[in-house]
Amino acid sequence: MKSKKAVYRPVDLARAHGLSAQAVRNYEQAGVIPPAARTESGYRVYTDDHAGALDAYVALVPGYGYRRAGEVMRSVLCGDLPTALAVLDTAHVQLQRDREILDGVASTAVVLASGVPAAPGPGGPVPVGVLARRLGVTPATLRKWERAGVLAPARSGTARSYSPDDVRDAELAHLLRRGGYPLDRIAAVIGQVHAAGGPGPLAASIDQWRGRITGCGRAMLTGAARLADYLSFLDRTTGPASAGLQAAGDAQHGAGGVGGVGAE
């Protein structure tokens, strides 16, 4: 005889994560957990499938952010595991890029503390488009940083030219912006870099951001583990991952589609 399937109310799932019941309903509407069945009176009925999906989504957010976590879960629930994994891979590549930039900035801080002029970077000056592509930002962003006093590239008419030192400044600014620092504070740090007489603010920023990167990496591990748990649950309950996830996606499309707005 089969055991009775566990059922939950929105408030039951919410309490497990310190959320509101409305937040759980919103997540369902956003397609990051499967659509709920309804009782004859219209109340939602959640199961272990929903609980597992919510566990995975909530765990993914701290490391990958709301946007990427949502993309991952919607892809999983559609049966598109390769796309979900590609989203995770992209986030890991960005984190590694942050580590590399941080290491470069930390090396600059050591040079500043020693009082030795920074060695020129590889290559010569680059135009705004090249630097923007290197950082993954728009030229308009670099011009905004310039207006805020973060960057001061050489000018020839309207054309901007960024020296190796300018590129270093831009990489530092990009790193600090990703860490949530406002432009005025970044400009002050860059000023300390140029002064080469007060590396304290730069060292403090490096230590803080290194801690953020480490925390993000650990959060990614936790999120990936919870996602793996949910994928294993789907394997056990619906068959192998490829077939099981496709079945889950088909069921969702039949219930209104992933990411669509379901009836309340």
Helices and strands as residue ranges (DSSP letters): H 10-16, H 21-30, E 37-38, E 44-45, H 48-77, H 81-114, E 126-127, H 128-135, H 139-147, E 154-156, E 159-162, H 164-178, H 183-195, H 200-238, H 241-254
